[in-house]
Amino acid sequence: MTEFIIPADHPCLPGHFPGQPIVPGVVVLDRVLAAIEAQHGALGALRMPQVKFLQPLLPEQTARIELQRLSDASDASDASDTSDAPPRWRFRVLRDDILIASGEVHAA
């Protein structure tokens, strides 16, 4: 589990949105990728076949990243996946107990 806060003076905020800033989704996803790399090392090329944003994250709010590595065939979405398949992770980003984003990250 990793927590993060985007400060009110972060350079992404002035244009997103003036007078009522919201942390851009790409910044949230960058934190998800950083959490994965902190646990598993550099990953190289990645893809995100599924990402959902359900609630906004505001500056100065604490968000928590939960990661689940999907590494064996029983977790696979189709029977052709094997243990030799590139690693995959399922993530959830929460503000308190409110889900704000979820999805999957697949190493290419």
N, C-alpha and C positions, 0 to 999 in steps of 0.2 A: 504494500500500500504506500502510495506517495501522495503527499499534499503539496499544493502550490497556491500562491496568490499572485495575481497580476496587479502590479501597483498602478495607482491612478495616473502616474506620469509615464506609463509605458508608451512608446512611440506609435503603437498601432491604434491607440484610442481616439486621437483628435478627429479623425474622419469617420469614425464608426461608433456612434453617430453623434454629431455635434449637439451639446446640451444634455444628452442622455446616453453616455458611452456604454457600449456592450463589448465584451471581449470577443473578437472574431473567432469563428470556429477553427480557422487554420492555426491560431495560437494555442487553442486547447489541444488540437491534434499534435502540435509540435511537442507539447508537454507529455502527451501519451507516448510518443516515439522516444523521447528522452528517458522516460521511466523504463521502457522496454530495454533500451540500450544500456542503462545503468545496471540492470539485472543480468543481461545476456551478452553484453559487448556489442561492438559495431555490427550492423546488420546488412549493409549494402542496400541494394534495390528492394523496395517494398511496394506492396499494393494494398489498398483498403477497399475490398469489394463491397463492404457494407458499413455505413456510418449513418447514425441518426442523431440529430440535435433536437432535444425535447423541450429544453428550458434555456433561457439566457444565463450567462455568467457575467456578473457585473464586476468592475474593478474593486479591489480590496476584499472580495469575498473569497473564503477558503474553499478550494475544491479538492476532492480526493479521487485518486485514480486507483481502481481495482483491476488487476490483471489476472487472467487465467491462461496458462499455456495449453494449447490444444496440440498434443504431441503424438497421440496414438490413434490407431484406426477406429477405435470405439467412439472417438470424438469427431471423426470425419463426417463431412456432409455427404460424401458419396463413397461407395465401396472401393473405388480405384485408388484412394489415398492409402499410403503405407507408412511404416515407421521411417522409411527413407525420404519421405516427402519433406519439403522445406518447412521450417517451423511456422506455426500460426499462433496468434493470441486473440483472445476475446477481451475487450476492455469495457469498463463502465466508469464514467466520471460523475461524481455526486457532489452536491452542495448540501451539507448536512445529510439528511436522508433522502433528498430529492434527486432523482436521476436527471442529469442534464444532457448527457451524451453517451452513446454506446456504439459498439461496432466490432469489426475484426481487422487485424493486421496480418498480412501474409508475407513472408520472405519470398522473394522472387527466385 
